[in-house]
Amino acid sequence: MTDIERTRPARLVVLISGRGRNLEAIMRAIDAGELDAEIVLVASNKPNARGLQTARLAGLPTVAISPREFADRESYDAALARRIAADNPDWVVLAGFMRVLSDSFVERFAGRIVNIHPSLLPKYKGLHTHDRALDAGDRDHGASVHFVTPTLDDGPVIRQGRITIRDGDTADTLADRIMDRIEQRLYAAALDDLISGRVVWRDDGVYRDGQRQSTPLIVDYDEDAPSP
């Protein structure tokens, strides 16, 4: 949880389980010069994950490690951690990686693992976040980028994005709009916060621009909102 001094692009290992839309957004930000980073490995727990093909077409190193090849969760996570550590990442980026990581895995990369979650944390940890927001009658919904800790979706939040829930929204329309409007921009922005050193996690909390962050930065991503 200490500040990282860099004289080179940050090394990212990105973990995915599916299509890899957040991976694509990170790749675009790097290509556009908006993110001073390089993706040194894209790893998946699913050999047929569509995002792996996207990464390969972009010339990125990939690996698929299937849990079926291991006796239990701990042995799988140990193998995955060894493969990731071999590429010496500055940040381990969970981008739709649909597995709960063991405590030992998280502790190995403590303070260097981040995740994007489709809710305004601390609301709606876990699954079915869009249904839960609608069932609760919430006015706003969104996504959060947070540090990963052993407790699910409980790590300190780096930044959030929100949109207004519309009349007639369903879980599917809300999920699509959050992905298109928020997640495709939020993750790269949060990674830039970390890579640039604007945001750091210290023993007593998360700091932004040298000031302790009592509440996360939250940006409106509605269509008529100014660009963040």
One Martini backbone bead per residue (centre of mass of N, CA, C, O) as a GRO file, in nm:
protein
  228
    1MET     BB    1   0.053   0.065   0.015
    2THR     BB    2   0.255   0.211  -0.160
    3ASP     BB    3   0.420   0.413  -0.340
    4ILE     BB    4   0.483   0.426  -0.698
    5GLU     BB    5   0.776   0.441  -0.875
    6ARG     BB    6   0.824   0.565  -1.216
    7THR     BB    7   1.015   0.503  -1.548
    8ARG     BB    8   0.763   0.347  -1.670
    9PRO     BB    9   0.535   0.168  -1.775
   10ALA     BB   10   0.280   0.013  -1.658
   11ARG     BB   11   0.217  -0.312  -1.542
   12LEU     BB   12  -0.036  -0.524  -1.681
   13VAL     BB   13  -0.270  -0.757  -1.550
   14VAL     BB   14  -0.544  -0.917  -1.714
   15LEU     BB   15  -0.861  -1.036  -1.599
   16ILE     BB   16  -1.081  -1.280  -1.753
   17SER     BB   17  -1.410  -1.447  -1.874
   18GLY     BB   18  -1.495  -1.295  -2.148
   19ARG     BB   19  -1.527  -1.051  -2.378
   20GLY     BB   20  -1.360  -0.778  -2.285
   21ARG     BB   21  -1.454  -0.468  -2.270
   22ASN     BB   22  -1.257  -0.348  -2.060
   23LEU     BB   23  -1.006  -0.428  -2.205
   24GLU     BB   24  -1.060  -0.258  -2.458
   25ALA     BB   25  -1.060   0.016  -2.311
   26ILE     BB   26  -0.768  -0.001  -2.212
   27MET     BB   27  -0.637  -0.030  -2.488
   28ARG     BB   28  -0.736   0.241  -2.601
   29ALA     BB   29  -0.601   0.423  -2.388
   30ILE     BB   30  -0.315   0.341  -2.459
   31ASP     BB   31  -0.319   0.408  -2.767
   32ALA     BB   32  -0.405   0.723  -2.698
   33GLY     BB   33  -0.223   0.817  -2.440
   34GLU     BB   34  -0.405   0.799  -2.155
   35LEU     BB   35  -0.215   0.546  -2.068
   36ASP     BB   36   0.075   0.458  -1.874
   37ALA     BB   37   0.081   0.152  -2.030
   38GLU     BB   38   0.111  -0.215  -2.017
   39ILE     BB   39   0.019  -0.527  -2.145
   40VAL     BB   40   0.164  -0.839  -2.031
   41LEU     BB   41  -0.124  -0.984  -1.960
   42VAL     BB   42  -0.383  -1.222  -2.048
   43ALA     BB   43  -0.615  -1.377  -1.829
   44SER     BB   44  -0.795  -1.698  -1.792
   45ASN     BB   45  -1.050  -1.940  -1.686
   46LYS     BB   46  -1.134  -1.937  -2.006
   47PRO     BB   47  -1.040  -2.060  -2.309
   48ASN     BB   48  -1.314  -1.922  -2.469
   49ALA     BB   49  -1.266  -1.638  -2.430
   50ARG     BB   50  -1.311  -1.363  -2.625
   51GLY     BB   51  -1.081  -1.177  -2.510
   52LEU     BB   52  -0.841  -1.348  -2.606
   53GLN     BB   53  -0.869  -1.286  -2.906
   54THR     BB   54  -0.837  -0.984  -2.885
   55ALA     BB   55  -0.552  -0.995  -2.768
   56ARG     BB   56  -0.413  -1.155  -2.994
   57LEU     BB   57  -0.477  -0.952  -3.226
   58ALA     BB   58  -0.297  -0.731  -3.052
   59GLY     BB   59  -0.032  -0.894  -2.941
   60LEU     BB   60  -0.097  -1.030  -2.673
   61PRO     BB   61  -0.043  -1.195  -2.404
   62THR     BB   62  -0.164  -1.530  -2.321
   63VAL     BB   63  -0.378  -1.713  -2.076
   64ALA     BB   64  -0.516  -2.038  -1.986
   65ILE     BB   65  -0.668  -2.136  -1.669
   66SER     BB   66  -0.820  -2.417  -1.556
   67PRO     BB   67  -0.989  -2.536  -1.279
   68ARG     BB   68  -1.014  -2.842  -1.378
   69GLU     BB   69  -0.689  -2.892  -1.327
   70PHE     BB   70  -0.777  -2.878  -1.019
   71ALA     BB   71  -0.855  -2.978  -0.696
   72ASP     BB   72  -0.860  -2.668  -0.598
   73ARG     BB   73  -0.868  -2.338  -0.527
   74GLU     BB   74  -0.583  -2.301  -0.409
   75SER     BB   75  -0.422  -2.434  -0.642
   76TYR     BB   76  -0.521  -2.247  -0.859
   77ASP     BB   77  -0.433  -1.973  -0.736
   78ALA     BB   78  -0.134  -2.046  -0.722
   79ALA     BB   79  -0.090  -2.077  -1.027
   80LEU     BB   80  -0.189  -1.800  -1.112
   81ALA     BB   81   0.010  -1.635  -0.938
   82ARG     BB   82   0.269  -1.738  -1.070
   83ARG     BB   83   0.209  -1.638  -1.355
   84ILE     BB   84   0.180  -1.341  -1.286
   85ALA     BB   85   0.454  -1.293  -1.136
   86ALA     BB   86   0.636  -1.346  -1.393
   87ASP     BB   87   0.542  -1.037  -1.503
   88ASN     BB   88   0.573  -0.810  -1.301
   89PRO     BB   89   0.335  -0.645  -1.178
   90ASP     BB   90   0.180  -0.351  -1.074
   91TRP     BB   91  -0.109  -0.455  -1.188
   92VAL     BB   92  -0.415  -0.618  -1.106
   93VAL     BB   93  -0.684  -0.661  -1.346
   94LEU     BB   94  -1.023  -0.682  -1.301
   95ALA     BB   95  -1.223  -0.778  -1.608
   96GLY     BB   96  -1.448  -0.997  -1.561
   97PHE     BB   97  -1.369  -1.189  -1.316
   98MET     BB   98  -1.556  -1.495  -1.227
   99ARG     BB   99  -1.390  -1.497  -0.938
  100VAL     BB  100  -1.313  -1.587  -0.619
  101LEU     BB  101  -1.052  -1.496  -0.435
  102SER     BB  102  -0.819  -1.584  -0.238
  103ASP     BB  103  -0.645  -1.477   0.024
  104SER     BB  104  -0.360  -1.556  -0.081
  105PHE     BB  105  -0.378  -1.402  -0.345
  106VAL     BB  106  -0.434  -1.118  -0.237
  107GLU     BB  107  -0.182  -1.101  -0.052
  108ARG     BB  108   0.035  -1.119  -0.276
  109PHE     BB  109  -0.119  -0.837  -0.414
  110ALA     BB  110  -0.127  -0.621  -0.215
  111GLY     BB  111  -0.245  -0.308  -0.339
  112ARG     BB  112  -0.256  -0.433  -0.673
  113ILE     BB  113  -0.569  -0.483  -0.678
  114VAL     BB  114  -0.837  -0.446  -0.918
  115ASN     BB  115  -1.193  -0.350  -0.955
  116ILE     BB  116  -1.506  -0.384  -1.125
  117HIS     BB  117  -1.835  -0.267  -1.015
  118PRO     BB  118  -2.202  -0.277  -1.066
  119SER     BB  119  -2.193  -0.032  -0.835
  120LEU     BB  120  -2.251   0.179  -0.550
  121LEU     BB  121  -2.045   0.156  -0.337
  122PRO     BB  122  -2.174  -0.044  -0.083
  123LYS     BB  123  -2.374  -0.128  -0.278
  124TYR     BB  124  -2.429  -0.429  -0.403
  125LYS     BB  125  -2.288  -0.679  -0.344
  126GLY     BB  126  -2.222  -0.884  -0.593
  127LEU     BB  127  -2.500  -0.990  -0.743
  128HIS     BB  128  -2.761  -0.846  -0.912
  129THR     BB  129  -2.748  -0.523  -0.911
  130HIS     BB  130  -2.977  -0.419  -1.100
  131ASP     BB  131  -3.218  -0.550  -0.967
  132ARG     BB  132  -3.171  -0.425  -0.685
  133ALA     BB  133  -3.198  -0.129  -0.767
  134LEU     BB  134  -3.487  -0.153  -0.876
  135ASP     BB  135  -3.626  -0.281  -0.623
  136ALA     BB  136  -3.539  -0.018  -0.442
  137GLY     BB  137  -3.588   0.255  -0.610
  138ASP     BB  138  -3.359   0.388  -0.736
  139ARG     BB  139  -3.219   0.672  -0.893
  140ASP     BB  140  -2.930   0.550  -0.886
  141HIS     BB  141  -2.650   0.421  -1.078
  142GLY     BB  142  -2.344   0.204  -1.118
  143ALA     BB  143  -1.985   0.227  -1.071
  144SER     BB  144  -1.681   0.063  -0.936
  145VAL     BB  145  -1.348   0.126  -0.832
  146HIS     BB  146  -1.143  -0.117  -0.653
  147PHE     BB  147  -0.990  -0.252  -0.411
  148VAL     BB  148  -0.864  -0.565  -0.323
  149THR     BB  149  -0.995  -0.790  -0.087
  150PRO     BB  150  -1.092  -1.066   0.088
  151THR     BB  151  -1.349  -0.906   0.076
  152LEU     BB  152  -1.620  -0.879  -0.102
  153ASP     BB  153  -1.647  -0.570  -0.232
  154ASP     BB  154  -1.461  -0.400   0.020
  155GLY     BB  155  -1.274  -0.214  -0.095
  156PRO     BB  156  -1.142   0.066  -0.166
  157VAL     BB  157  -1.249   0.342  -0.336
  158ILE     BB  158  -1.151   0.531  -0.615
  159ARG     BB  159  -1.405   0.535  -0.827
  160GLN     BB  160  -1.715   0.675  -0.969
  161GLY     BB  161  -2.019   0.604  -1.158
  162ARG     BB  162  -2.324   0.772  -1.276
  163ILE     BB  163  -2.677   0.718  -1.327
  164THR     BB  164  -2.997   0.751  -1.428
  165ILE     BB  165  -3.289   0.611  -1.367
  166ARG     BB  166  -3.532   0.500  -1.579
  167ASP     BB  167  -3.817   0.476  -1.704
  168GLY     BB  168  -3.829   0.132  -1.792
  169ASP     BB  169  -3.610  -0.001  -1.673
  170THR     BB  170  -3.391  -0.268  -1.691
  171ALA     BB  171  -3.142  -0.473  -1.627
  172ASP     BB  172  -3.041  -0.468  -1.922
  173THR     BB  173  -3.042  -0.161  -1.985
  174LEU     BB  174  -2.865  -0.085  -1.747
  175ALA     BB  175  -2.619  -0.255  -1.814
  176ASP     BB  176  -2.561  -0.131  -2.092
  177ARG     BB  177  -2.529   0.168  -1.998
  178ILE     BB  178  -2.301   0.123  -1.795
  179MET     BB  179  -2.101   0.013  -1.993
  180ASP     BB  180  -2.109   0.246  -2.209
  181ARG     BB  181  -2.093   0.508  -2.012
  182ILE     BB  182  -1.888   0.400  -1.782
  183GLU     BB  183  -1.685   0.154  -1.793
  184GLN     BB  184  -1.534   0.251  -2.062
  185ARG     BB  185  -1.407   0.500  -1.868
  186LEU     BB  186  -1.351   0.440  -1.563
  187TYR     BB  187  -1.110   0.244  -1.556
  188ALA     BB  188  -0.897   0.421  -1.692
  189ALA     BB  189  -0.920   0.654  -1.489
  190ALA     BB  190  -0.838   0.491  -1.237
  191LEU     BB  191  -0.565   0.394  -1.341
  192ASP     BB  192  -0.450   0.677  -1.374
  193ASP     BB  193  -0.459   0.753  -1.081
  194LEU     BB  194  -0.249   0.534  -0.999
  195ILE     BB  195  -0.012   0.571  -1.203
  196SER     BB  196   0.025   0.888  -1.135
  197GLY     BB  197  -0.036   0.916  -0.805
  198ARG     BB  198  -0.309   1.052  -0.718
  199VAL     BB  199  -0.366   0.759  -0.606
  200VAL     BB  200  -0.343   0.624  -0.269
  201TRP     BB  201  -0.274   0.345  -0.048
  202ARG     BB  202  -0.282   0.360   0.291
  203ASP     BB  203  -0.308   0.271   0.617
  204ASP     BB  204  -0.534   0.529   0.652
  205GLY     BB  205  -0.599   0.529   0.337
  206VAL     BB  206  -0.723   0.720   0.076
  207TYR     BB  207  -0.544   0.922  -0.164
  208ARG     BB  208  -0.603   1.251  -0.313
  209ASP     BB  209  -0.385   1.478  -0.381
  210GLY     BB  210  -0.286   1.435  -0.062
  211GLN     BB  211  -0.584   1.367   0.027
  212ARG     BB  212  -0.803   1.237   0.219
  213GLN     BB  213  -1.059   1.008   0.126
  214SER     BB  214  -1.378   1.007   0.249
  215THR     BB  215  -1.488   1.009  -0.046
  216PRO     BB  216  -1.553   0.920  -0.344
  217LEU     BB  217  -1.520   0.978  -0.657
  218ILE     BB  218  -1.798   1.120  -0.849
  219VAL     BB  219  -1.943   1.066  -1.176
  220ASP     BB  220  -2.134   1.186  -1.427
  221TYR     BB  221  -2.288   0.984  -1.720
  222ASP     BB  222  -2.484   1.134  -1.848
  223GLU     BB  223  -2.554   1.268  -2.153
  224ASP     BB  224  -2.569   1.579  -2.016
  225ALA     BB  225  -2.299   1.547  -1.904
  226PRO     BB  226  -2.002   1.624  -1.843
  227SER     BB  227  -1.697   1.548  -1.909
  228PRO     BB  228  -1.449   1.389  -1.702
   0.00000   0.00000   0.00000
